[in-house]
Amino acid sequence: MDELMSDRAALTRRWEPGRELSLRTTDHPCDLGVDNTGKRFNSYATWASDMPANIKARKAGLGWKPAGSDAFVKREDAGLRVIAVFPCKIKNSHEDQEADLPFEVETEVKNVPDFDTKLLDELTVQFVRALAEGLPCTNDLHVPDAL
């Protein structure tokens, strides 16, 4: 996970508005499953394509809800897929990076229809906090205890 975060931060420092730099690459820091059952827990981390300003203006599709003052969350698949977008300013990155290039995490449970969605929310919160700390995000990000 440390390598994932240091690579992401280094790449982000080279970002400029209008320039992709392969920032949409997705990392899978956690992928767990039960053999031969299709039951899985996955997590994904990437720089988001949906900016908070677009989410607030409802230009990023339906289903987004505020999660604290800084983050937005969307639930899909009966709550078994959680997507969270939050601003993360990387030190020495372009001044527009925090607003134009937020971070996105996704957690997902597959083939476990009775999975506790509150537990998935807790896992998502902890994942967001670990990434915000490890990247490190220099803005004062507030991640609520519950999504």
VOROTOR-976551 format. One record per atom (N, C-alpha, C, CB): residue number from 0; y, z negated, x. Coordinates in nm, 4 decimals, always signed. Each point is the difference from the previous one (the first is absolute). Glycine has a CB too. Layout:
N
PT num north up east
PT NUM Y Z X
...
! end
This chain:
147
PT num north up east
PT 0 -0.1183 +0.0000 +0.0825
PT 0 +0.1183 +0.0000 -0.0825
PT 0 +0.1255 +0.0000 +0.0876
PT 0 -0.1261 -0.1207 -0.1818
PT 1 +0.1222 +0.0508 +0.2962
PT 1 +0.1156 -0.0013 +0.0896
PT 1 +0.0322 +0.1400 +0.0498
PT 1 -0.0575 -0.2331 +0.0687
PT 2 -0.0461 +0.3094 -0.0368
PT 2 +0.0205 +0.1367 +0.0482
PT 2 +0.0614 +0.0861 -0.1098
PT 2 -0.1947 -0.0246 +0.1579
PT 3 +0.1459 +0.0100 -0.2804
PT 3 +0.0546 +0.0735 -0.1136
PT 3 +0.1493 -0.0276 -0.0127
PT 3 -0.2228 -0.0104 -0.1176
PT 4 +0.2606 -0.1163 +0.1252
PT 4 +0.1400 -0.0363 -0.0193
PT 4 +0.0881 +0.0466 +0.1152
PT 4 -0.0753 -0.1965 -0.1318
PT 5 +0.0284 +0.1824 +0.2543
PT 5 +0.0834 +0.0433 +0.1127
PT 5 +0.0149 +0.1518 +0.0009
PT 5 -0.0751 -0.2001 +0.1327
PT 6 -0.0304 +0.2736 -0.1690
PT 6 +0.0095 +0.1461 -0.0076
PT 6 +0.0974 +0.0430 -0.1091
PT 6 -0.2356 +0.0185 +0.0834
PT 7 +0.2268 -0.0834 -0.1998
PT 7 +0.0910 +0.0320 -0.1109
PT 7 +0.1454 -0.0289 +0.0372
PT 7 -0.1842 -0.0510 -0.1629
PT 8 +0.2080 -0.0627 +0.2238
PT 8 +0.1368 -0.0364 +0.0375
PT 8 +0.0554 +0.0980 +0.1032
PT 8 -0.0510 -0.2418 -0.0477
PT 9 -0.0293 +0.2790 +0.1468
PT 9 +0.0455 +0.0937 +0.1034
PT 9 +0.0334 +0.1365 -0.0607
PT 9 -0.1409 -0.1208 +0.1702
PT 10 +0.0566 +0.1696 -0.2581
PT 10 +0.0236 +0.1278 -0.0654
PT 10 +0.1261 -0.0051 -0.0861
PT 10 -0.2469 +0.0443 +0.0009
PT 11 +0.2681 -0.1535 -0.0684
PT 11 +0.1148 -0.0152 -0.0880
PT 11 +0.1309 +0.0001 +0.0774
PT 11 -0.1433 -0.1278 -0.1576
PT 12 +0.1409 +0.0767 +0.2779
PT 12 +0.1225 -0.0005 +0.0816
PT 12 +0.0459 +0.1419 +0.0334
PT 12 -0.0686 -0.2210 +0.0963
PT 13 -0.0225 +0.3180 -0.1033
PT 13 +0.0348 +0.1399 +0.0282
PT 13 +0.0391 +0.0764 -0.1264
PT 13 -0.1561 -0.0062 +0.1943
PT 14 +0.1428 -0.0573 -0.3122
PT 14 +0.0293 +0.0667 -0.1258
PT 14 +0.1493 +0.0225 -0.0180
PT 14 -0.2039 -0.1031 -0.0980
PT 15 +0.2375 +0.2173 +0.0385
PT 15 +0.1366 +0.0312 -0.0427
PT 15 -0.0092 +0.0597 -0.1395
PT 15 +0.0811 +0.0392 +0.2398
PT 16 +0.0227 -0.0563 -0.3223
PT 16 -0.0053 +0.0568 -0.1352
PT 16 -0.0337 +0.1490 +0.0033
PT 16 +0.1675 -0.1706 -0.0753
PT 17 -0.2571 +0.2112 -0.0134
PT 17 -0.0407 +0.1398 -0.0075
PT 17 -0.1122 +0.0372 +0.0952
PT 17 +0.2289 +0.0496 -0.0683
PT 18 -0.2763 -0.1440 +0.1451
PT 18 -0.1032 +0.0267 +0.0998
PT 18 -0.1252 -0.0811 -0.0323
PT 18 +0.1765 +0.0478 +0.1749
PT 19 -0.2896 +0.0169 -0.1886
PT 19 -0.1219 -0.0681 -0.0426
PT 19 -0.0698 -0.0779 +0.1112
PT 19 -0.0252 +0.1776 -0.1680
PT 20 +0.0030 -0.1177 +0.2830
PT 20 -0.0686 -0.0656 +0.1121
PT 20 -0.1386 -0.0552 -0.0355
PT 20 +0.2243 -0.0569 +0.0876
PT 21 -0.2918 +0.1190 -0.1816
PT 21 -0.1327 -0.0468 -0.0428
PT 21 +0.0027 -0.1430 -0.0516
PT 21 -0.1011 +0.1530 +0.1666
PT 22 +0.2120 -0.1930 -0.2260
PT 22 +0.0121 -0.1373 -0.0491
PT 22 -0.0834 -0.0243 -0.1248
PT 22 +0.2284 -0.0080 +0.0960
PT 23 -0.2719 +0.1112 -0.1614
PT 23 -0.0768 -0.0171 -0.1222
PT 23 -0.1486 -0.0233 +0.0282
PT 23 +0.1659 +0.1447 -0.1173
PT 24 -0.2021 -0.1555 +0.2424
PT 24 -0.1369 -0.0326 +0.0347
PT 24 -0.0341 -0.1371 -0.0558
PT 24 +0.0132 +0.1414 +0.2087
PT 25 -0.1315 -0.1541 -0.2639
PT 25 -0.0418 -0.1259 -0.0600
PT 25 -0.1023 -0.0684 +0.0879
PT 25 +0.0455 +0.0911 -0.2279
PT 26 -0.0272 -0.2203 +0.2482
PT 26 -0.0968 -0.0808 +0.0739
PT 26 -0.0809 -0.0818 -0.0992
PT 26 +0.1516 -0.0108 +0.2029
PT 27 -0.2738 -0.0188 -0.1653
PT 27 -0.0918 -0.0775 -0.0837
PT 27 -0.0404 -0.1260 +0.0757
PT 27 -0.0855 +0.2103 -0.1151
PT 28 +0.1697 -0.3135 +0.1130
PT 28 -0.0325 -0.1200 +0.0774
PT 28 -0.1195 -0.0790 -0.0521
PT 28 +0.2377 -0.0103 +0.0557
PT 29 -0.2741 +0.0292 -0.1825
PT 29 -0.1140 -0.0741 -0.0533
PT 29 -0.0744 +0.0875 -0.1003
PT 29 +0.1204 -0.2203 +0.0339
PT 30 -0.2482 +0.2384 -0.0097
PT 30 -0.0851 +0.0792 -0.0877
PT 30 -0.1349 -0.0707 -0.0053
PT 30 +0.1210 +0.2203 +0.0556
PT 31 -0.1467 -0.2894 -0.1655
PT 31 -0.1224 -0.0785 -0.0140
PT 31 -0.0798 +0.0511 -0.1188
PT 31 +0.1119 -0.2016 +0.1022
PT 32 -0.2431 +0.1924 -0.0922
PT 32 -0.0815 +0.0426 -0.1124
PT 32 -0.1393 -0.0585 +0.0049
PT 32 +0.1313 +0.2079 -0.0091
PT 33 -0.2005 -0.1943 -0.1018
PT 33 -0.1388 -0.0428 -0.0105
PT 33 -0.0849 +0.1263 +0.0058
PT 33 +0.0582 -0.2090 -0.1381
PT 34 -0.1452 +0.2179 +0.2371
PT 34 -0.0809 +0.1197 +0.0208
PT 34 -0.0745 +0.0424 -0.1261
PT 34 -0.0244 -0.0659 +0.2380
PT 35 +0.0217 +0.1956 -0.2590
PT 35 -0.0760 +0.0645 -0.1078
PT 35 +0.0412 -0.0410 -0.1408
PT 35 -0.1854 +0.0116 +0.1582
PT 36 +0.3057 -0.0680 -0.1743
PT 36 +0.0440 -0.0395 -0.1338
PT 36 +0.1284 +0.0711 -0.0421
PT 36 -0.1077 -0.2214 +0.0365
PT 37 +0.1840 +0.2718 +0.0576
PT 37 +0.1295 +0.0592 -0.0309
PT 37 +0.1096 -0.1032 -0.0170
PT 37 -0.1198 +0.1858 -0.1071
PT 38 +0.0855 -0.3136 +0.1171
PT 38 +0.1002 -0.1065 -0.0135
PT 38 +0.0790 -0.0088 +0.1296
PT 38 -0.1459 -0.1289 -0.1634
PT 39 +0.2793 +0.1384 +0.1506
PT 39 +0.0837 +0.0054 +0.1197
PT 39 +0.1315 -0.0730 -0.0217
PT 39 -0.1049 +0.2178 +0.0617
PT 40 +0.1580 -0.2690 +0.0499
PT 40 +0.1378 -0.0473 +0.0073
PT 40 +0.0639 +0.0804 +0.1119
PT 40 -0.0544 -0.2378 -0.0860
PT 41 +0.1652 +0.3026 +0.0559
PT 41 +0.0711 +0.0794 +0.0995
PT 41 +0.1444 -0.0457 +0.0077
PT 41 -0.1520 +0.1962 -0.0412
PT 42 +0.2095 -0.1827 +0.1577
PT 42 +0.1441 -0.0201 +0.0147
PT 42 +0.0547 +0.1154 +0.0815
PT 42 -0.0218 -0.2528 -0.0139
PT 43 +0.1450 +0.2884 -0.0165
PT 43 +0.0653 +0.1119 +0.0664
PT 43 +0.1408 -0.0437 +0.0388
PT 43 -0.1375 +0.1705 -0.1305
PT 44 +0.1881 -0.1140 +0.2374
PT 44 +0.1370 -0.0277 +0.0437
PT 44 +0.0623 +0.1303 +0.0474
PT 44 -0.0589 -0.2383 +0.0659
PT 45 +0.1817 +0.2635 -0.1111
PT 45 +0.0692 +0.1228 +0.0382
PT 45 +0.1499 -0.0171 -0.0226
PT 45 -0.2041 +0.1386 -0.0575
PT 46 +0.2836 -0.0487 +0.1110
PT 46 +0.1417 +0.0036 -0.0343
PT 46 +0.0086 +0.0714 -0.1332
PT 46 +0.0787 +0.0002 +0.2445
PT 47 -0.0059 -0.0562 -0.3379
PT 47 -0.0005 +0.0458 -0.1389
PT 47 +0.0791 +0.1279 -0.0199
PT 47 -0.0240 -0.2352 -0.0698
PT 48 -0.0231 +0.3142 -0.0255
PT 48 +0.0757 +0.1190 -0.0395
PT 48 +0.0962 -0.0339 -0.1134
PT 48 -0.1918 +0.1477 +0.0706
PT 49 +0.1657 -0.2576 -0.1429
PT 49 +0.0896 -0.0437 -0.1074
PT 49 +0.0964 -0.1049 +0.0540
PT 49 -0.1771 +0.0482 -0.1743
PT 50 +0.3050 -0.0140 +0.1761
PT 50 +0.1019 -0.0918 +0.0495
PT 50 +0.0390 -0.0989 -0.1094
PT 50 +0.0848 +0.1764 +0.1587
PT 51 -0.0512 -0.3004 -0.1221
PT 51 +0.0436 -0.0980 -0.1005
PT 51 +0.1117 +0.0517 -0.0905
PT 51 -0.0654 -0.1778 +0.1592
PT 52 +0.1595 +0.2532 -0.1040
PT 52 +0.1095 +0.0526 -0.0830
PT 52 -0.0546 +0.0944 -0.1073
PT 52 +0.1592 -0.0207 +0.1953
PT 53 -0.2581 +0.1018 -0.1609
PT 53 -0.0606 +0.0905 -0.0984
PT 53 -0.0831 -0.0760 -0.1024
PT 53 -0.0039 +0.1801 +0.1724
PT 54 -0.0628 -0.2858 -0.1272
PT 54 -0.0776 -0.0821 -0.0923
PT 54 +0.0942 -0.0671 -0.1001
PT 54 -0.1773 -0.0392 +0.1772
PT 55 +0.2875 -0.0183 -0.1271
PT 55 +0.0981 -0.0656 -0.0883
PT 55 +0.0594 +0.0995 -0.0995
PT 55 +0.0533 -0.1642 +0.1827
PT 56 -0.0292 +0.2874 -0.1370
PT 56 +0.0596 +0.1027 -0.0860
PT 56 -0.1052 +0.0697 -0.0871
PT 56 +0.1789 +0.0338 +0.1725
PT 57 -0.3025 -0.0790 -0.1637
PT 57 -0.1116 +0.0556 -0.0770
PT 57 -0.0266 +0.1467 +0.0314
PT 57 +0.0535 -0.1622 -0.1790
PT 58 -0.0302 +0.2000 +0.3040
PT 58 -0.0273 +0.1360 +0.0447
PT 58 -0.1340 +0.0083 +0.0745
PT 58 +0.2478 +0.0416 +0.0155
PT 59 -0.3181 -0.1521 -0.0065
PT 59 -0.1245 -0.0051 +0.0776
PT 59 -0.1223 -0.0159 -0.0900
PT 59 +0.1277 -0.0990 +0.1907
PT 60 -0.1149 +0.1396 -0.3142
PT 60 -0.1131 -0.0131 -0.0905
PT 60 +0.0035 -0.1314 -0.0760
PT 60 -0.1331 +0.1430 +0.1525
PT 61 +0.0396 -0.1554 -0.2433
PT 61 -0.0046 -0.1162 -0.0875
PT 61 -0.0864 -0.1107 +0.0577
PT 61 +0.0350 +0.1501 -0.1942
PT 62 -0.0152 -0.2705 +0.1430
PT 62 -0.0888 -0.1103 +0.0329
PT 62 +0.0493 -0.0951 +0.1068
PT 62 -0.1769 +0.1486 -0.0649
PT 63 +0.2873 -0.1182 +0.1328
PT 63 +0.0508 -0.0882 +0.1049
PT 63 +0.0690 -0.1197 -0.0620
PT 63 +0.0276 +0.1949 +0.1551
PT 64 -0.0531 -0.3126 -0.0999
PT 64 +0.0636 -0.1237 -0.0441
PT 64 +0.0568 -0.0720 +0.1225
PT 64 -0.1582 -0.0194 -0.1993
PT 65 +0.2725 -0.0496 +0.1838
PT 65 +0.0520 -0.0784 +0.1122
PT 65 -0.0969 -0.1140 +0.0334
PT 65 +0.2382 +0.0576 -0.0666
PT 66 -0.2483 -0.0872 +0.1942
PT 66 -0.0822 -0.1127 +0.0478
PT 66 +0.0877 -0.0790 +0.0954
PT 66 -0.2223 +0.1278 -0.0246
PT 67 +0.2999 -0.2196 -0.0276
PT 67 +0.0980 -0.0692 +0.0815
PT 67 +0.1227 +0.0882 +0.0132
PT 67 -0.1806 -0.1243 +0.1259
PT 68 +0.2661 +0.0908 -0.0331
PT 68 +0.1250 +0.0739 +0.0145
PT 68 -0.0135 +0.1264 +0.0841
PT 68 +0.1175 -0.2153 -0.0235
PT 69 -0.2247 +0.2278 +0.1003
PT 69 -0.0095 +0.1094 +0.0956
PT 69 -0.1114 +0.0998 -0.0265
PT 69 +0.0939 -0.1552 +0.1605
PT 70 -0.1963 +0.1146 -0.2302
PT 70 -0.1196 +0.0831 -0.0108
PT 70 -0.0196 +0.0519 -0.1416
PT 70 -0.1031 -0.1303 +0.1854
PT 71 +0.0208 +0.2333 -0.1940
PT 71 -0.0397 +0.0552 -0.1287
PT 71 -0.1513 +0.0128 +0.0012
PT 71 +0.2206 +0.1252 -0.0293
PT 72 -0.2789 -0.1391 -0.0888
PT 72 -0.1451 +0.0055 -0.0100
PT 72 -0.0389 +0.0876 -0.1190
PT 72 -0.0211 -0.2303 +0.1049
PT 73 -0.0904 +0.2998 -0.0882
PT 73 -0.0559 +0.0808 -0.1079
PT 73 -0.1488 -0.0302 -0.0060
PT 73 +0.1757 +0.1839 +0.0277
PT 74 -0.2240 -0.2055 -0.1484
PT 74 -0.1432 -0.0253 -0.0209
PT 74 -0.0611 +0.1186 -0.0723
PT 74 +0.0379 -0.2501 -0.0086
PT 75 -0.1559 +0.2887 +0.0534
PT 75 -0.0729 +0.1099 -0.0626
PT 75 -0.1461 -0.0403 -0.0143
PT 75 +0.1598 +0.1716 +0.0972
PT 76 -0.2354 -0.0916 -0.1664
PT 76 -0.1439 -0.0221 -0.0176
PT 76 -0.0293 -0.1409 -0.0510
PT 76 -0.0445 +0.1647 +0.1829
PT 77 +0.1082 -0.2010 -0.2944
PT 77 -0.0195 -0.1309 -0.0628
PT 77 +0.0309 -0.1157 +0.0947
PT 77 -0.1733 +0.1033 -0.1450
PT 78 +0.2695 -0.0825 +0.2335
PT 78 +0.0411 -0.1049 +0.0931
PT 78 -0.0834 -0.0090 +0.1254
PT 78 +0.0801 -0.1209 -0.1933
PT 79 -0.1780 +0.2086 +0.2094
PT 79 -0.0866 -0.0047 +0.1177
PT 79 +0.0547 +0.0828 +0.1165
PT 79 -0.1935 -0.0341 -0.1528
PT 80 +0.3090 +0.0918 +0.1349
PT 80 +0.0706 +0.0701 +0.1078
PT 80 +0.1441 -0.0474 -0.0048
PT 80 -0.1541 +0.2055 -0.0099
PT 81 +0.2013 -0.2624 +0.1210
PT 81 +0.1358 -0.0529 +0.0087
PT 81 +0.0719 +0.0717 +0.1145
PT 81 -0.0725 -0.2275 -0.0926
PT 82 +0.1894 +0.2821 +0.0616
PT 82 +0.0830 +0.0677 +0.1001
PT 82 +0.1306 -0.0784 +0.0092
PT 82 -0.1048 +0.2311 -0.0467
PT 83 +0.1423 -0.2709 +0.1666
PT 83 +0.1244 -0.0741 +0.0210
PT 83 +0.0861 +0.0752 +0.1012
PT 83 -0.1149 -0.2208 -0.0522
PT 84 +0.2421 +0.2342 +0.0208
PT 84 +0.0973 +0.0652 +0.0881
PT 84 +0.1075 -0.1018 +0.0333
PT 84 -0.0453 +0.2303 -0.0999
PT 85 +0.0746 -0.2426 +0.2291
PT 85 +0.1036 -0.0955 +0.0396
PT 85 +0.0782 +0.0545 +0.1183
PT 85 -0.1400 -0.1915 -0.0834
PT 86 +0.2712 +0.1572 +0.0903
PT 86 +0.0816 +0.0449 +0.1118
PT 86 -0.0359 -0.0778 +0.1262
PT 86 +0.1854 +0.0619 -0.1584
PT 87 -0.1952 +0.0081 +0.2681
PT 87 -0.0330 -0.0630 +0.1275
PT 87 +0.0821 +0.0671 +0.1090
PT 87 -0.2351 -0.0573 -0.0782
PT 88 +0.3346 -0.0113 +0.1265
PT 88 +0.0847 +0.0539 +0.1067
PT 88 -0.0644 -0.0289 +0.1341
PT 88 +0.2075 -0.0311 -0.1399
PT 89 -0.2366 +0.1361 +0.2140
PT 89 -0.0584 -0.0126 +0.1331
PT 89 +0.1133 -0.0008 +0.1023
PT 89 -0.2146 +0.1169 -0.0734
PT 90 +0.2142 -0.2149 +0.1613
PT 90 +0.1033 -0.0139 +0.1027
PT 90 +0.0112 +0.1297 +0.0798
PT 90 -0.0426 -0.2491 +0.0144
PT 91 +0.1660 +0.2904 +0.0110
PT 91 +0.0341 +0.1193 +0.0776
PT 91 -0.0365 +0.1300 -0.0710
PT 91 -0.0325 -0.1348 +0.2046
PT 92 +0.0118 +0.1304 -0.3367
PT 92 -0.0247 +0.1235 -0.0749
PT 92 +0.1329 +0.0498 -0.0580
PT 92 -0.2388 -0.0729 -0.0561
PT 93 +0.2378 +0.1953 +0.0041
PT 93 +0.1189 +0.0605 -0.0602
PT 93 +0.0557 -0.0927 -0.1080
PT 93 -0.0888 +0.2326 +0.0483
PT 94 +0.2206 -0.2342 -0.0639
PT 94 +0.0638 -0.0920 -0.0956
PT 94 -0.0458 +0.0226 -0.1443
PT 94 +0.1967 -0.0080 +0.1519
PT 95 -0.2418 +0.1281 -0.1863
PT 95 -0.0448 +0.0286 -0.1362
PT 95 -0.1481 -0.0294 -0.0221
PT 95 +0.1758 +0.1735 -0.0109
PT 96 -0.2445 -0.2164 +0.1145
PT 96 -0.1449 -0.0166 -0.0105
PT 96 -0.0404 -0.1015 -0.1066
PT 96 -0.0159 +0.0594 +0.2401
PT 97 +0.0813 -0.1719 -0.2494
PT 97 -0.0404 -0.1030 -0.0970
PT 97 +0.0037 +0.0524 -0.1433
PT 97 +0.0869 -0.1751 +0.1557
PT 98 +0.0186 +0.2480 -0.1908
PT 98 +0.0144 +0.0504 -0.1367
PT 98 -0.0818 +0.1262 -0.0243
PT 98 +0.2278 -0.0986 -0.0056
PT 99 -0.2329 +0.1872 +0.1030
PT 99 -0.0623 +0.1305 -0.0190
PT 99 -0.1474 +0.0050 +0.0380
PT 99 +0.2211 +0.0965 +0.0408
PT 100 -0.2689 -0.1949 +0.0308
PT 100 -0.1382 +0.0025 +0.0474
PT 100 -0.0619 -0.1386 -0.0169
PT 100 +0.0550 +0.1842 +0.1655
PT 101 -0.0801 -0.2248 -0.2898
PT 101 -0.0607 -0.1310 -0.0241
PT 101 -0.1492 +0.0026 +0.0308
PT 101 +0.1722 -0.0464 -0.1760
PT 102 -0.2327 -0.0699 +0.1815
PT 102 -0.1426 -0.0108 +0.0272
PT 102 -0.0761 -0.0127 -0.1314
PT 102 +0.0467 -0.1078 +0.2236
PT 103 -0.1677 +0.1594 -0.2258
PT 103 -0.0834 -0.0065 -0.1195
PT 103 -0.1376 -0.0527 +0.0375
PT 103 +0.1264 +0.1915 -0.1053
PT 104 -0.1760 -0.2815 +0.0228
PT 104 -0.1377 -0.0457 +0.0146
PT 104 -0.0705 +0.0205 -0.1335
PT 104 +0.0642 -0.1707 +0.1787
PT 105 -0.1920 +0.1932 -0.1682
PT 105 -0.0809 +0.0166 -0.1193
PT 105 -0.1295 -0.0770 +0.0197
PT 105 +0.1019 +0.2275 -0.0494
PT 106 -0.1404 -0.2980 -0.0531
PT 106 -0.1303 -0.0659 -0.0004
PT 106 -0.0734 +0.0502 -0.1231
PT 106 +0.0866 -0.2082 +0.1231
PT 107 -0.2176 +0.2205 -0.1091
PT 107 -0.0762 +0.0613 -0.1078
PT 107 -0.1427 -0.0534 -0.0010
PT 107 +0.1426 +0.2064 +0.0151
PT 108 -0.1913 -0.2333 -0.1337
PT 108 -0.1393 -0.0389 -0.0194
PT 108 -0.0656 +0.1091 -0.0831
PT 108 +0.0531 -0.2502 +0.0136
PT 109 -0.1662 +0.2988 +0.0328
PT 109 -0.0708 +0.1068 -0.0713
PT 109 -0.1369 -0.0490 -0.0453
PT 109 +0.1221 +0.1744 +0.1348
PT 110 -0.1572 -0.1344 -0.2551
PT 110 -0.1327 -0.0265 -0.0568
PT 110 -0.0314 -0.1480 -0.0183
PT 110 -0.0733 +0.2093 +0.1056
PT 111 +0.1786 -0.2898 -0.1265
PT 111 -0.0177 -0.1414 -0.0327
PT 111 +0.0952 -0.0283 -0.1174
PT 111 -0.0654 -0.0668 +0.2436
PT 112 +0.0282 +0.1111 -0.3639
PT 112 +0.0936 -0.0075 -0.1124
PT 112 +0.0427 -0.1410 -0.0388
PT 112 -0.1033 +0.2062 -0.0791
PT 113 +0.0233 -0.3081 +0.1097
PT 113 +0.0366 -0.1369 -0.0369
PT 113 +0.0654 -0.0761 +0.1154
PT 113 -0.1885 +0.0008 -0.1629
PT 114 +0.2340 +0.0708 +0.2648
PT 114 +0.0647 -0.0627 +0.1149
PT 114 +0.1277 -0.0712 -0.0460
PT 114 -0.0954 +0.1769 +0.1560
PT 115 +0.1233 -0.2923 -0.1009
PT 115 +0.1172 -0.0798 -0.0361
PT 115 +0.1263 +0.0665 +0.0545
PT 115 -0.1395 -0.2115 -0.0003
PT 116 +0.2215 +0.2655 -0.0884
PT 116 +0.1206 +0.0699 +0.0440
PT 116 +0.1008 -0.0949 +0.0638
PT 116 -0.0365 +0.1669 -0.1810
PT 117 +0.0323 -0.2957 +0.1471
PT 117 +0.0883 -0.0972 +0.0665
PT 117 -0.0369 -0.0130 +0.1468
PT 117 +0.0289 -0.1249 -0.2161
PT 118 -0.1575 +0.1304 +0.2462
PT 118 -0.0431 -0.0036 +0.1394
PT 118 +0.0476 +0.1249 +0.0736
PT 118 -0.2009 -0.1372 -0.0646
PT 119 +0.1942 +0.2519 +0.0002
PT 119 +0.0490 +0.1231 +0.0623
PT 119 +0.1497 -0.0102 +0.0266
PT 119 -0.1802 +0.1324 -0.1158
PT 120 +0.2554 -0.1906 +0.0223
PT 120 +0.1434 -0.0220 +0.0218
PT 120 +0.0234 -0.0894 +0.1216
PT 120 +0.0412 +0.0266 -0.2466
PT 121 -0.1185 -0.1349 +0.2583
PT 121 +0.0144 -0.0909 +0.1142
PT 121 -0.0316 +0.0711 +0.1311
PT 121 -0.0600 -0.1933 -0.1478
PT 122 -0.0437 +0.2745 +0.1486
PT 122 -0.0345 +0.0759 +0.1209
PT 122 +0.1133 +0.0965 +0.0368
PT 122 -0.2460 -0.0184 -0.0576
PT 123 +0.3053 +0.0797 -0.0435
PT 123 +0.1097 +0.0942 +0.0241
PT 123 +0.1210 -0.0721 +0.0584
PT 123 -0.0820 +0.1444 -0.1887
PT 124 +0.1176 -0.2593 +0.1321
PT 124 +0.1134 -0.0795 +0.0505
PT 124 -0.0227 -0.0373 +0.1464
PT 124 +0.0425 -0.0910 -0.2319
PT 125 -0.1608 +0.0437 +0.2650
PT 125 -0.0292 -0.0394 +0.1378
PT 125 +0.0035 +0.1197 +0.0942
PT 125 -0.1396 -0.1881 -0.0865
PT 126 +0.0928 +0.3024 +0.0402
PT 126 +0.0023 +0.1229 +0.0793
PT 126 +0.1443 +0.0419 +0.0280
PT 126 -0.2203 +0.0717 -0.1009
PT 127 +0.3051 -0.0737 -0.0030
PT 127 +0.1415 +0.0352 +0.0176
PT 127 +0.0654 -0.0945 +0.1000
PT 127 +0.0098 +0.0897 -0.2355
PT 128 -0.0338 -0.2193 +0.2210
PT 128 +0.0610 -0.0980 +0.0913
PT 128 -0.0471 +0.0203 +0.1441
PT 128 +0.0140 -0.1633 -0.1897
PT 129 -0.1417 +0.1882 +0.2077
PT 129 -0.0530 +0.0213 +0.1357
PT 129 +0.0617 +0.1239 +0.0631
PT 129 -0.2153 -0.1105 -0.0662
PT 130 +0.2292 +0.2173 -0.0100
PT 130 +0.0609 +0.1223 +0.0538
PT 130 +0.1478 -0.0197 +0.0289
PT 130 -0.1662 +0.1359 -0.1262
PT 131 +0.2382 -0.2023 +0.0346
PT 131 +0.1434 -0.0230 +0.0205
PT 131 +0.0244 -0.0826 +0.1253
PT 131 +0.0369 +0.0124 -0.2472
PT 132 -0.1225 -0.1090 +0.2710
PT 132 +0.0134 -0.0841 +0.1194
PT 132 -0.0436 +0.0749 +0.1253
PT 132 -0.0387 -0.2035 -0.1407
PT 133 -0.0686 +0.2764 +0.1317
PT 133 -0.0557 +0.0662 +0.1178
PT 133 +0.0733 +0.1248 +0.0438
PT 133 -0.2134 -0.0901 -0.0693
PT 134 +0.2838 +0.1569 -0.0224
PT 134 +0.0643 +0.1259 +0.0398
PT 134 +0.1072 -0.0163 +0.1080
PT 134 -0.0457 +0.0810 -0.2286
PT 135 +0.1281 -0.1712 +0.2427
PT 135 +0.0519 -0.0984 -0.0944
PT 135 +0.1186 +0.0576 -0.0769
PT 135 -0.0774 -0.1865 +0.1503
PT 136 +0.0885 +0.1497 -0.2759
PT 136 +0.1152 +0.0386 -0.0812
PT 136 +0.1133 -0.0957 +0.0364
PT 136 -0.1462 +0.0914 -0.1920
PT 137 +0.2628 -0.0367 +0.2257
PT 137 +0.1123 -0.0848 +0.0405
PT 137 +0.0869 -0.0405 -0.1185
PT 137 -0.0020 +0.1124 +0.2219
PT 138 -0.0132 -0.0445 -0.3364
PT 138 +0.0748 -0.0410 -0.1188
PT 138 -0.0630 -0.1263 -0.0580
PT 138 +0.0660 +0.2403 -0.0483
PT 139 +0.0100 -0.3097 -0.0321
PT 139 -0.0474 -0.1239 -0.0607
PT 139 -0.0780 +0.0335 -0.1266
PT 139 +0.1965 -0.1294 +0.0949
PT 140 -0.3202 +0.1673 -0.0778
PT 140 -0.0843 +0.0425 -0.1111
PT 140 -0.0537 -0.1189 -0.0755
PT 140 -0.0606 +0.2050 +0.1248
PT 141 +0.0775 -0.2036 -0.2564
PT 141 -0.0564 -0.1062 -0.0830
PT 141 -0.1169 +0.0583 -0.0786
PT 141 +0.2249 -0.1195 -0.0174
PT 142 -0.3434 +0.0732 +0.0497
PT 142 -0.1211 +0.0406 -0.0725
PT 142 -0.0397 -0.1180 -0.0883
PT 142 -0.0784 +0.1593 +0.1876
PT 143 +0.0769 -0.1390 -0.3200
PT 143 -0.0328 -0.1110 -0.0885
PT 143 -0.1450 -0.0443 +0.0153
PT 143 +0.1719 +0.0828 -0.1591
PT 144 -0.2007 -0.2047 +0.1154
PT 144 -0.1373 -0.0516 +0.0058
PT 144 -0.0916 +0.0751 -0.0952
PT 144 +0.0891 -0.2243 +0.0624
PT 145 -0.0346 +0.2754 -0.1697
PT 145 -0.0804 +0.0721 -0.0979
PT 145 +0.0694 +0.1317 -0.0339
PT 145 -0.0915 -0.2174 -0.0942
PT 146 +0.0113 +0.3200 +0.0789
PT 146 +0.0533 +0.1292 -0.0396
PT 146 -0.0025 +0.0062 -0.1497
PT 146 -0.0771 +0.1109 +0.2121
! end
